[in-house]
Structure formats: structure tokens, C-alpha cells
Amino acid sequence: MLVKRPALPFFHPVTLLATWFGSGLLPKAPGTWGSLAALICAWPLLAIGGSALLLGACIFVFFIGIWASQRYADALDRDDPGEVVIDEVAGQWLSLLPVGTLSTLEPSLETFVMGFVFFRLFDIWKPWPVGFLDRRLKGGLGIMVDDIVAGMYAAASLLLLFWALAWLGFAA
């Protein structure tokens, strides 16, 4: 099967949100697909309203994600279904907050790729407290919060990388 069958009908609001419009239903590595879908949405948010709009969208997606991921998990009777990727969306967006905040961090393919790589690294590696939160918190909050912390690590890493590049004279 090329695409997983969702727990609820595809066009149910819970399914659309929890799987981020079906990206989490794609085969192999749903978190990566969800992160890539988040990048596609982040670009226009940054272009229209900068980091402030992206932060507002991230907060909104975080809270709606607690509800949607809990409802989707309940429908499957599983704690953290892989196809739920709205948590990756919130974390990925958080990782991109430095983009557009500083003059040297304008949205570009390079900054998005680096933000994506840092977020996926911390989301998969789960350094403390990401792994701790992933294991300890349950329900919709548990699904969402570890990706938020991974996004914070990724945002800090992106800032450090760009400051180091600027210090070395590689950034304008």
C-alpha cells in the first residue's frame, strides 16, 4: 500500500490536521514527510509576516495539535501514531524562527535545508529533555511537546551556525 489508511475519514478535520493534510500518511518516515510539508507552509508565512507570523502560527498549531493528535490517537487506540505529524509541523516552524529575524538569516533554500536538518536531527536523536518528555508525557500534550523542544534546539543550532559563519566572514 502506498498510503496508510487514516483512522478517521480523510476529510475529517482531525485527520486533516493530525496528518497535516495527509503528509503523515505517506509511506516510510512520516515525520520527515510532515517536516517537509511544514517547510512548504513556512515559506509564505515568513514572506507575509516574518517571524512574528510564523511564531503565531506555531503557537496556534501547537494548541490545535494537542486536540487533533489526541483525538486521532484515541481513534486508533495508540499512544503516538506515526502518521500524526502536526507535532513535526509545530517543531519545524519553531526551528525556522531565526530565519528572517536577523538580516543575515533571510529565507532561502539554504536556511530552510539547515533548519530542516537540525530539526530532524534533534527530533530523531531526542537529546535530554526531548526523549524524557517523549517517554513521560502522554496524550496530545505528550505528542506535541517533545517536538517543540526539538524545535528549540534546532532554532538555537541554526542561530549558532549563522553567527559562526558571520564571524568567519561567510555571511553578509
RASUL-V509167 format. One record per residue. RES is the residue in one letter. PHI is phi in whole degrees, 0 to 359 (none if undefined). OMEGA is omega in whole degrees, 0 to 359 (* if undefined). D_FIRST is the distance of its C-alpha to the first C-alpha in Angstrom with 2 decimals. Layout:
BEGIN
RES;PHI;OMEGA;D_FIRST
RES;PHI;OMEGA;D_FIRST
END
This chain:
BEGIN
M;none;182;0.00
L;283;183;3.79
V;230;177;5.68
K;293;175;6.93
R;275;183;8.94
P;290;180;12.50
A;292;179;15.34
L;241;177;17.47
P;308;186;17.13
F;304;184;15.87
F;273;173;19.42
H;292;182;21.15
P;306;179;23.32
V;297;179;22.20
T;295;181;18.50
L;301;181;19.58
L;284;185;21.95
A;299;181;20.25
T;265;184;17.04
W;46;175;19.42
F;62;175;18.25
G;94;182;14.51
S;296;178;14.89
G;284;178;14.10
L;270;179;10.64
L;290;185;9.72
P;288;174;8.18
K;57;174;11.14
A;58;181;14.56
P;300;178;14.32
G;297;178;18.13
T;291;177;18.57
W;298;179;16.59
G;297;178;18.72
S;295;178;21.81
L;295;177;21.25
A;297;178;20.88
A;297;179;24.06
L;299;180;25.87
I;299;179;25.30
C;281;184;26.91
A;291;184;29.61
W;303;180;31.18
P;294;177;32.51
L;298;178;33.55
L;294;182;35.63
A;293;183;36.97
I;279;188;38.09
G;229;179;39.43
G;66;183;39.28
S;295;180;38.63
A;296;178;40.16
L;293;179;37.54
L;297;177;34.71
L;296;177;36.27
G;300;178;36.62
A;295;179;32.99
C;297;179;32.01
I;297;178;34.22
F;300;181;32.89
V;295;177;29.22
F;301;183;30.26
F;288;177;31.87
I;291;178;29.34
G;292;176;26.64
I;301;180;28.50
W;294;185;28.27
A;294;181;24.69
S;292;177;23.19
Q;296;179;25.35
R;297;181;24.32
Y;293;179;20.56
A;298;178;21.14
D;298;180;23.32
A;296;178;20.75
L;266;185;18.44
D;57;176;21.60
R;227;183;20.78
D;291;186;23.18
D;214;182;21.19
P;299;182;17.46
G;299;183;15.81
E;285;174;14.36
V;284;184;18.04
V;236;177;19.30
I;297;176;22.42
D;293;175;24.33
E;294;179;23.35
V;298;180;24.57
A;298;180;27.91
G;294;179;28.35
Q;295;178;27.50
W;297;178;29.92
L;299;180;32.53
S;296;183;32.25
L;267;181;33.14
L;303;178;36.25
P;296;181;38.62
V;289;181;37.48
G;90;179;40.07
T;282;179;42.31
L;250;183;44.43
S;299;180;45.66
T;276;182;44.17
L;245;177;40.67
E;288;177;39.87
P;303;177;36.26
S;206;177;35.06
L;302;181;32.05
E;296;181;33.66
T;294;178;34.23
F;292;179;30.70
V;298;180;29.27
M;295;177;31.72
G;298;178;30.95
F;297;182;27.21
V;297;179;27.91
F;299;181;30.43
F;297;181;28.25
R;298;178;25.23
L;303;182;27.80
F;288;178;29.40
D;290;180;26.25
I;277;183;24.87
W;293;179;28.35
K;56;176;29.56
P;294;180;33.31
W;300;1;35.71
P;267;182;35.58
V;302;180;31.89
G;296;179;30.79
F;300;180;33.55
L;295;179;32.49
D;299;182;28.82
R;279;189;30.00
R;269;183;32.83
L;273;181;31.85
K;245;177;29.56
G;76;182;28.09
G;300;178;27.48
L;297;179;30.36
G;296;178;29.03
I;296;188;25.62
M;275;195;27.50
V;289;181;30.64
D;295;178;29.52
D;287;175;27.83
I;294;179;31.09
V;293;176;33.07
A;299;176;30.75
G;295;176;31.30
M;295;177;35.03
Y;300;181;35.01
A;294;178;33.15
A;297;179;35.63
A;296;179;38.55
S;295;179;37.27
L;296;177;36.87
L;299;180;40.41
L;299;179;41.83
L;298;182;40.29
F;290;175;41.71
W;295;178;45.06
A;295;178;45.25
L;296;179;44.45
A;295;179;47.06
W;298;179;49.57
L;278;177;49.05
G;90;181;49.59
F;268;181;46.12
A;244;181;45.48
A;285;*;47.65
END
